Amino acid sequence: MNDRPINEYLAHLIAQANRQLSRQLTEEGVPLDQWRILKILIDTNGLSMGEAADLVAMNSWTLTKIIDRMVSEALVYRIPDPDDRRKVRLAVSEKGRSLFARQNALVSEHQTNLENSYGDKQTQQLKSLLESFIRQIS
């Protein structure tokens, strides 16, 4: 049996950091998952549910729940895929774009504060290490 404390596991530390960042942003009015979804939809000009799930690293069931809520709030809408009528594509409404602009300003400010706290060199090192880690486990 391994006697290693939980805080020595990278998976736990990453989850803990994500939870803390998400909590901070939610307190500022930015549900992190919602911002991530709006960001990828705006950056790509719309995606299928499967493509969106892959890009936001979320299982389809969870994404569908969040998208349903965003559709009911008129932030995104579903449109039939012109190439495959079994699929739907997601698009961002004007209301969603407006909300995203406000949320993105808060997320950018939060990111800048984090980068200023750690400095450019450490921030870039952390990003590089995490990107390398993700490539290795994929």
N, C-alpha and C positions, 0 to 999 in steps of 0.2 A: 504494500500500500504506500502511496506517495504522501509524504508528510509536508509537502509544500503548501504554504498558506495561499488563500485564494487571490490575494493581491499580487502574487508573483506570476499569475497567469495573464498573458497578454490579452486573451479573449475577454477576460473579466474587466481588465483596465479599459479596453476599447469600449465595451458596453457601458461602463460606468461614465466615461468621458462623454459618450453620445447622450446618455440620459441627462447629465448635468447641462450640457449645451442645449438640449431640447427643452429642458425645464426653464432655463434662462430666457430662451427665445419665446416660449409660450407665455411667460410672464410679461413679455414686451408686446404680446398680441400676435405672435407669429407661430402658429402650429408648424413645427419643422417639417413634418411629412407633407402637409399641404403646400408649403413653400417649395419643397423639392419637386413635387409633382408639377406645379405651375411653372417652375423654372425649366424643367425638361420639355414640357409641352410648348412653351414659348420659344425655347432655343431650337427646337426641331420642327416647329410649325405643325404640330399634331403627330400622334402616334396611335398604334393599336394598343389594346390593353396589355398584350403580351410584351410588346416592345417597351412600354412604360414600366411594367413590373420589373423587367430586366435592368433598365437604366436606374431605377430608384432602389434596386436591391430589396424588393418587397415581394412577398408571395401574392399570387393573384387574388386570393380571397380577401386579404387585408386591403389591397389596392381597390378592389371592387367596392368594399364598404366605404372607403374614403371618397372614391369617385361618386358613389351614390349620394353622399352628403354634399359634395361639391356641386353636383348637378341640381340638387334640391335648393341650394343657395344661389343658383344661376351663375356659378363661377366657371364651369366648364359645361360642355354639351357633347353628346354622342352623335356622330354622323355615320351613315352606312359607308363601308369601304367600297369605293368604286370598282375595285378589282376582285373582291371576294365578298359576296353579300352575306356570308356567315359571320363576318367580322364587323366590328365597329371601330371607328377612329375617334380619338378624343381631341377636342378643340377648346381653346380658351375664349370665353366671352369677353366683351368689353369690360364688364364688371370685374371679371377675374383678372384682366390685365391691369386695371386700376388698383385692385387690392394687391396684386403682385408688386407693382411699383412701390407702394407704401411698405410692404413687407420686405422687399429687396433692399430698400434703403436701411431698414433696421438690421437686416442680416449683414449687409456690407459694413455698417458701423460696428457691429459686434465683431466681425472678422478683423477689422482694422484694430480694434481694441486688443484682441488676442495677439495679433501680430506685433503690436507695439509693446505688449507685456513681455514677449519672448524674444523680440528682435528678429530681423530678417533672416539671419543665418540659422538660428535654431528653428524658426518656423519652417524654413525650406528643408532643413534636415528632417524634421518630423514628417512633412508631406512626402518627401522622398522615401523615407523608411516605410511609411504606411502604404504607399503605392507599390513598393517592392514586395511588401508582405502580402498585399492583395494579389499580385501577380503570382506569387509562389503558391498560395493556397487555392488559386483558381484552377 
